[in-house]
Amino acid sequence: MSYLQALPGRAVDWWLSVADYIPDMLHSCLVVVEITLVVILLSWICGLAAALGKMSPLAVLRWPSQFYIWFIRGTPTLIQIFIVYFGIPQFGVRMSPFVAGSLALGIGSGAYVAEIIRSGLLAIPKGQMESTTAIGMSRRQSLQHIILPQVVRIIVPALTNEAVSTLKNTSLLSVITIIELTLQSQIIISATFRPFDFYIIAAFMYLFMTTALMAAAGWFERHLALRY
């Protein structure tokens, strides 16, 4: 029997040998999704506040925002995680690994989201606000119906890229004992001594999640294009 003829049987044997570990890996995928959603929400809050602060004419708002964006973009994400998880407890603030990890990634991603939002706001000509005011629209109506829809359409692709990066960065949280997909894979590998098999499975699980995220963002982008 040739190798090609025996291939289906080998594939079945391989699947049977890894199938017992798949439920644990799928459960860790849910942890990844949960952390990603929390981090995305937190990053949008931090990013919007930092973007508005950096564009503010008030120095007391502008300078802290500029420092925040400069510091986060200039330091490694792993160091930021260590500062939050190992450093902050020295001041008496105790956090679970999940809270510390989500907070570190959310604050870190917020700096990049701030620049995305700021670039979207700067892309809208100032004359549009003046024009809507001239035809009798209030400031709220101008923002709701004219300005913000344009800003959202501009920043959605960049926000999608940042969200995908956030999802992949959750693998860094394995260093603070959060059992997400990467750490779960390492635990299984330590028991089976099969790093190639389970790292490949983990890679495809990450790929599936990032593809689903990009597909959802693409649907939202098309929905916006049809609506406005």
N, C-alpha and C positions, 0 to 999 in steps of 0.2 A: 504493500500500500504506500502510495506516494505521500509526501508531506502535505500537499494541497488536499488530498482525499481525507487525510486524518485531521485537517484543520477544524471542521465543525465539532468534532469530538473533543479536541483540545480546548476549544472555546467554551464548551459546556463544562468541562472539568475545571477550567479557570474560574468561570462564574460561580460554580458550586463552592470553590475554595474561598471566594471573597464575599459571597452573599450574606454570610452571617454578620459581617461587619457593616454592611450598607445601612441598616436602620440607625446605628449610632452616628454614622456620618451624615445621614439625612437630618437627624435631630440637631446636630451641630450646625447644619445649614440654616435651620430656623433661628438659632442664636445669632448667626451672621446677619440674617434679614432683620431681626429685632434690633440689633445694635445699629445697623445701617440706617434704619428709619429714625431712631432716636437722634443719631448724629446729624442726619440731614436736617431735621427740624431745628436742632440747636445751632447748626452752622448758618441756617438762614436767618435766625434771630440775631446772632452775633454779627453776621455779614451785613445785614440791613442797618443795624446800629452803627457799625464801623464805617460803612459807606456814607451814611448821612453825616456822621461826625467828621469824616475827612473832608467833606464838601462844605462843612459849616464855616461861616465867616468868624465864628467865635473860637479863639485860640484854645480856650479851656476844653473844648470838645475836639478840635482838630488835632492838637498835638498828641493826646493819648491814643486817638485812633491811628494816627500815623505810626506811633511807636509800636502799637499792637500788631499792625500789619507788617511792619519792618521786622520785628522780632520773630514772629511766627514764620514768615517766609524765609528767614535767614537761618533757621535752626532745624535740625532733623526731627521728624515726627516721633522717632523712637525716644529721643531725649525729652521731648515734651511729655510723652507718656510716663517716663521715669520721674520727671519733676512732679507731676500730678499724683502719681501713685505712691512714690517713696518720699517725695519732698514735703508735700503739703501736710501729711500726718505729723511731721515734726512740730507743727504749730497747733496740734491738738484736734485737727479735723480728720475724723475717721470716715473712710468711704469703702464701700465694697469694690471688688475689682470691676464689676460691671459699670458702676457709677463712675469710677475713676477713669476707666477706659473710654466710656462714652463722652465724658467731659473733656478729656484730652483731645480726642479726635474731633469733637464738635468745635472746640475753641480753635484748633489748628485749621480745620477746613473753613471756619468762618472768615479767616483772613483772605483766603482765595475767593470766597463768595463775595466778600466786600468789594474786591477789585472788579469782579464780574458785574455786580449791580452798579457800581460807579461808572463803569464804561458804558453800560446801557443807558444810564441817565444822561451822560455827556453826549451820547449819540443823537439825542433828540434836540433839534434846533430850538433855541430859546424863543424864537419868534412864534412858535406854535402856541405857547401859553398866552402870549400877548394877543394873537389872532382870536383864540377862543374867548378871551375876555372881551375883545372888541365886539363880538357877535352876541354878547349877553350871557355867556355861560359863567357859572360860578367857578371858583378854584377847585372845589370838590368835583363838580361835573367834568371839568377839563381833565383832571387827573384820572377820574374813573373811566371816561369814555374815549379820551384822545391819547393822553400821555402814557398811562400805565399799560394799556394793551400793546402799544408799540415797544415799550421797554421789555415786557415779558417775552414777546416774540424774538427780540434781539438776544436775550440772555439765556433762553431755554437750552440751546445747544451747548453753551459753555457750562451751564449748571448740570447738564446731563453728564458731561465729561468729569466734572468734579464729584458727582454722585458715584460714578463708576470707580473713581480713584478711592473714594471713601470706602466703598464695599471691599475693594482689594486691601486697603490699609487695615481692615479689621483683623487680618492675619497677624499684624504686629502685636495684637493684644494677647497672643499666646504667651508672651514673655511675662505677663502679670497674672497668669494662671486661669484666664478665661478659656473655658473649653469650647472654643469655636472650631471651625473646620480644620485649621492647620494643626492645632494642638491635639485634636481628636485623631487626626491622621498619624501624628507622631506617637501617640499612645498605642494605636493599633500596630504601628510598625515595630515598636519596641517589643511587642508580644509575638509578632509573626516573622520579623526580620525580612520583610518584603517591601523595601522602600519604593522601588520602581512602580509596583502595582498600585499602591495606595496613594502615592503622590500624583500619579496619572489620574486616578479616579477623583482625587480632590481637585486637580486642575480642571477637569471637565465639569465638576460641580460648580466651581467658581465661574467657568465660562458660561454655563447655563444661566446662572443668576445675573451676570452682567449683561448677557444677551436679552434676558427678559426685561431688565431695567431699561436698556436702550430702546427696546420695542415699545414699552409703555411711554417713554418720553417722546418717541416718534409719533405715537398715536396722539398724544397731547398737543404736539406741535402742529400736526395736520388739523386737529380740531380747532386750534386757534386760528389757523389760516382760513378755514371755512367760516368761522364766526365773525372775523374782522376783515 
